[in-house]
Amino acid sequence: MKDPLAYIENIQQKPEPLRKMIATALVIFFALVIIGVWITTFSLAPSEPAAAASEPSPFSLLWNFTKDSVGQIYK
């Protein structure tokens, strides 16, 4: 395999439209890889049972904290 820096220098010598096409293809490829990994994490079955329903979600805790803080400001 060629030296990575030599490969980058070779791409830098290409015309600008080709460089933009390569950059676009790489961005799309890596975005699809990230989205694929993200989706597969949703489809995996949890090894432990879900958290108890009595535990509030982080978003509800944040909402209640914000609501209480704003309520104390305008008392």
N, CA, C and O atoms as a DFTB+ gen file, in Angstrom:
300 C
 N C O
     1  1       0.847      -1.184       0.000
     2  2       0.000       0.000       0.000
     3  2       0.888       1.241       0.000
     4  3       1.947       1.278       0.626
     5  1       0.430       2.228      -0.705
     6  2       1.191       3.472      -0.785
     7  2       1.148       4.222       0.542
     8  3       0.272       4.015       1.382
     9  1       2.112       5.081       0.684
    10  2       2.161       5.952       1.849
    11  2       0.911       6.835       1.853
    12  3       0.584       7.423       0.822
    13  1       0.201       6.947       2.986
    14  2      -1.017       7.762       3.016
    15  2      -0.775       9.215       2.593
    16  3      -1.614       9.813       1.919
    17  1       0.353       9.773       2.981
    18  2       0.631      11.158       2.596
    19  2       0.836      11.279       1.090
    20  3       0.446      12.279       0.487
    21  1       1.446      10.266       0.484
    22  2       1.620      10.280      -0.971
    23  2       0.264      10.188      -1.663
    24  3       0.044      10.811      -2.702
    25  1      -0.643       9.404      -1.076
    26  2      -1.987       9.288      -1.644
    27  2      -2.715      10.634      -1.570
    28  3      -3.382      11.037      -2.523
    29  1      -2.585      11.318      -0.445
    30  2      -3.228      12.636      -0.293
    31  2      -2.610      13.641      -1.260
    32  3      -3.320      14.438      -1.874
    33  1      -1.304      13.600      -1.392
    34  2      -0.652      14.504      -2.347
    35  2      -1.098      14.219      -3.773
    36  3      -1.239      15.143      -4.574
    37  1      -1.319      12.958      -4.096
    38  2      -1.812      12.584      -5.423
    39  2      -3.209      13.160      -5.653
    40  3      -3.505      13.659      -6.738
    41  1      -4.062      13.091      -4.639
    42  2      -5.416      13.646      -4.763
    43  2      -5.346      15.170      -4.897
    44  3      -6.148      15.764      -5.618
    45  1      -4.403      15.797      -4.215
    46  2      -4.267      17.250      -4.305
    47  2      -3.880      17.697      -5.707
    48  3      -4.148      18.840      -6.078
    49  1      -3.261      16.835      -6.489
    50  2      -2.858      17.174      -7.855
    51  2      -4.004      17.041      -8.849
    52  3      -3.896      17.510      -9.982
    53  1      -5.090      16.414      -8.444
    54  2      -6.240      16.212      -9.329
    55  2      -6.988      17.533      -9.530
    56  3      -6.834      18.460      -8.735
    57  1      -7.797      17.620     -10.592
    58  2      -8.604      18.834     -10.801
    59  2      -9.619      19.021      -9.667
    60  3     -10.027      18.060      -9.015
    61  1     -10.013      20.270      -9.449
    62  2     -10.911      20.592      -8.336
    63  2     -12.247      19.851      -8.390
    64  3     -12.694      19.374      -7.347
    65  1     -12.915      19.726      -9.547
    66  2     -14.189      18.989      -9.542
    67  2     -14.034      17.532      -9.086
    68  3     -14.909      16.996      -8.406
    69  1     -12.934      16.904      -9.457
    70  2     -12.696      15.526      -9.022
    71  2     -12.423      15.469      -7.525
    72  3     -12.876      14.546      -6.848
    73  1     -11.685      16.446      -7.002
    74  2     -11.434      16.495      -5.559
    75  2     -12.731      16.685      -4.781
    76  3     -12.924      16.074      -3.730
    77  1     -13.617      17.531      -5.296
    78  2     -14.901      17.746      -4.630
    79  2     -15.746      16.474      -4.665
    80  3     -16.443      16.161      -3.700
    81  1     -15.682      15.741      -5.782
    82  2     -16.440      14.505      -5.891
    83  2     -15.904      13.465      -4.904
    84  3     -16.686      12.745      -4.284
    85  1     -14.598      13.381      -4.753
    86  2     -14.002      12.449      -3.805
    87  2     -14.386      12.829      -2.377
    88  3     -14.730      11.965      -1.572
    89  1     -14.326      14.117      -2.068
    90  2     -14.690      14.583      -0.726
    91  2     -16.158      14.283      -0.423
    92  3     -16.491      13.844       0.677
    93  1     -17.026      14.521      -1.393
    94  2     -18.456      14.247      -1.211
    95  2     -18.693      12.763      -0.997
    96  3     -19.471      12.378      -0.124
    97  1     -18.032      11.929      -1.785
    98  2     -18.195      10.484      -1.642
    99  2     -17.723      10.009      -0.275
   100  3     -18.361       9.153       0.337
   101  1     -16.622      10.552       0.206
   102  2     -16.117      10.161       1.524
   103  2     -17.059      10.598       2.649
   104  3     -17.284       9.854       3.604
   105  1     -17.599      11.796       2.527
   106  2     -18.534      12.282       3.548
   107  2     -19.784      11.406       3.576
   108  3     -20.253      11.029       4.650
   109  1     -20.324      11.082       2.404
   110  2     -21.519      10.232       2.336
   111  2     -21.210       8.846       2.898
   112  3     -22.015       8.286       3.642
   113  1     -20.047       8.287       2.547
   114  2     -19.673       6.962       3.036
   115  2     -19.604       6.941       4.559
   116  3     -20.200       6.071       5.192
   117  1     -18.879       7.895       5.154
   118  2     -18.738       7.904       6.604
   119  2     -20.060       8.211       7.311
   120  3     -20.315       7.690       8.396
   121  1     -20.898       9.047       6.708
   122  2     -22.215       9.320       7.297
   123  2     -23.066       8.054       7.295
   124  3     -23.760       7.768       8.270
   125  1     -23.012       7.300       6.204
   126  2     -23.776       6.049       6.140
   127  2     -23.257       5.022       7.140
   128  3     -24.043       4.278       7.727
   129  1     -21.952       4.977       7.338
   130  2     -21.390       4.059       8.336
   131  2     -21.876       4.435       9.734
   132  3     -22.287       3.570      10.508
   133  1     -21.827       5.725      10.051
   134  2     -22.269       6.181      11.376
   135  2     -23.756       5.910      11.571
   136  3     -24.166       5.434      12.629
   137  1     -24.563       6.208      10.562
   138  2     -26.009       5.959      10.658
   139  2     -26.280       4.463      10.788
   140  3     -27.158       4.057      11.548
   141  1     -25.530       3.641      10.050
   142  2     -25.706       2.190      10.151
   143  2     -25.397       1.664      11.533
   144  3     -26.139       0.838      12.066
   145  1     -24.306       2.135      12.122
   146  2     -23.961       1.711      13.486
   147  2     -25.026       2.191      14.457
   148  3     -25.409       1.465      15.375
   149  1     -25.501       3.405      14.257
   150  2     -26.524       3.965      15.147
   151  2     -27.808       3.141      15.075
   152  3     -28.415       2.847      16.105
   153  1     -28.220       2.772      13.879
   154  2     -29.460       1.999      13.719
   155  2     -29.297       0.599      14.299
   156  3     -30.227       0.079      14.917
   157  1     -28.140      -0.017      14.113
   158  2     -27.963      -1.362      14.663
   159  2     -27.967      -1.357      16.183
   160  3     -28.325      -2.363      16.795
   161  1     -27.580      -0.255      16.806
   162  2     -27.644      -0.216      18.264
   163  2     -29.085      -0.188      18.751
   164  3     -29.368      -0.636      19.862
   165  1     -29.999       0.330      17.938
   166  2     -31.416       0.305      18.309
   167  2     -32.004      -1.082      18.159
   168  3     -32.893      -1.457      18.924
   169  1     -31.531      -1.850      17.195
   170  2     -32.133      -3.149      16.930
   171  2     -31.601      -4.246      17.842
   172  3     -32.179      -5.332      17.893
   173  1     -30.513      -3.990      18.564
   174  2     -29.989      -4.992      19.479
   175  2     -30.909      -5.128      20.683
   176  3     -31.367      -4.134      21.247
   177  1     -31.170      -6.360      21.065
   178  2     -32.019      -6.595      22.228
   179  2     -31.226      -6.279      23.483
   180  3     -30.064      -6.669      23.591
   181  1     -31.829      -5.585      24.425
   182  2     -31.096      -5.254      25.654
   183  2     -30.823      -6.526      26.456
   184  3     -31.681      -7.405      26.546
   185  1     -29.627      -6.620      27.036
   186  2     -29.262      -7.796      27.820
   187  2     -29.885      -7.740      29.220
   188  3     -30.052      -8.769      29.876
   189  1     -30.220      -6.550      29.660
   190  2     -30.845      -6.380      30.970
   191  2     -32.269      -5.875      30.771
   192  3     -32.565      -5.234      29.763
   193  1     -33.133      -6.154      31.705
   194  2     -34.489      -5.610      31.587
   195  2     -34.471      -4.085      31.642
   196  3     -33.556      -3.476      32.198
   197  1     -35.473      -3.501      31.070
   198  2     -35.562      -2.037      31.036
   199  2     -35.621      -1.483      32.454
   200  3     -36.025      -2.174      33.389
   201  1     -35.214      -0.231      32.599
   202  2     -35.218       0.423      33.906
   203  2     -36.641       0.470      34.449
   204  3     -37.617       0.480      33.699
   205  1     -36.724       0.499      35.729
   206  2     -38.036       0.546      36.370
   207  2     -38.792       1.797      35.938
   208  3     -38.200       2.857      35.733
   209  1     -40.085       1.658      35.808
   210  2     -40.902       2.776      35.347
   211  2     -40.934       3.906      36.364
   212  3     -41.279       5.037      36.025
   213  1     -40.576       3.607      37.612
   214  2     -40.611       4.654      38.631
   215  2     -39.447       5.633      38.470
   216  3     -39.493       6.734      39.020
   217  1     -38.406       5.253      37.728
   218  2     -37.293       6.169      37.498
   219  2     -37.677       7.191      36.445
   220  3     -38.101       6.815      35.353
   221  1     -37.539       8.472      36.746
   222  2     -37.866       9.487      35.734
   223  2     -36.784       9.540      34.655
   224  3     -35.618       9.235      34.902
   225  1     -37.195       9.926      33.483
   226  2     -36.238      10.028      32.387
   227  2     -35.361      11.267      32.584
   228  3     -35.750      12.196      33.291
   229  1     -34.187      11.281      31.966
   230  2     -33.311      12.458      32.094
   231  2     -33.963      13.733      31.564
   232  3     -33.741      14.819      32.100
   233  1     -34.770      13.597      30.510
   234  2     -35.423      14.777      29.946
   235  2     -36.468      15.341      30.900
   236  3     -36.606      16.559      31.017
   237  1     -37.210      14.463      31.585
   238  2     -38.194      14.975      32.537
   239  2     -37.500      15.625      33.727
   240  3     -37.991      16.619      34.261
   241  1     -36.352      15.071      34.152
   242  2     -35.597      15.709      35.231
   243  2     -35.110      17.094      34.825
   244  3     -35.199      18.047      35.599
   245  1     -34.592      17.193      33.596
   246  2     -34.123      18.489      33.099
   247  2     -35.273      19.479      32.999
   248  3     -35.128      20.643      33.371
   249  1     -36.420      19.018      32.495
   250  2     -37.584      19.887      32.357
   251  2     -38.045      20.382      33.722
   252  3     -38.320      21.570      33.888
   253  1     -38.134      19.482      34.702
   254  2     -38.575      19.883      36.039
   255  2     -37.585      20.839      36.687
   256  3     -37.994      21.790      37.353
   257  1     -36.291      20.606      36.503
   258  2     -35.281      21.506      37.053
   259  2     -35.403      22.894      36.438
   260  3     -35.355      23.898      37.149
   261  1     -35.560      22.951      35.112
   262  2     -35.692      24.240      34.428
   263  2     -36.960      24.958      34.876
   264  3     -36.940      26.160      35.139
   265  1     -38.058      24.219      34.962
   266  2     -39.338      24.810      35.369
   267  2     -39.247      25.358      36.799
   268  3     -39.728      26.457      37.075
   269  1     -38.636      24.598      37.698
   270  2     -38.495      25.075      39.074
   271  2     -37.568      26.286      39.166
   272  3     -37.839      27.220      39.920
   273  1     -36.491      26.273      38.411
   274  2     -35.554      27.402      38.428
   275  2     -36.204      28.677      37.920
   276  3     -36.049      29.741      38.520
   277  1     -36.931      28.573      36.815
   278  2     -37.605      29.757      36.250
   279  2     -38.705      30.204      37.202
   280  3     -38.936      31.402      37.364
   281  1     -39.383      29.252      37.832
   282  2     -40.419      29.611      38.800
   283  2     -39.870      30.377      39.994
   284  3     -40.534      31.275      40.513
   285  1     -38.672      30.034      40.430
   286  2     -38.070      30.746      41.552
   287  2     -37.586      32.137      41.147
   288  3     -37.572      33.053      41.969
   289  1     -37.190      32.299      39.886
   290  2     -36.739      33.610      39.417
   291  2     -37.900      34.590      39.407
   292  3     -37.732      35.747      39.792
   293  1     -39.065      34.152      38.978
   294  2     -40.216      35.048      38.832
   295  2     -41.161      35.033      40.016
   296  3     -42.317      35.431      39.874
   297  1     -40.706      34.584      41.192
   298  2     -41.531      34.641      42.388
   299  2     -41.696      36.045      42.887
   300  3     -42.368      36.267      43.894
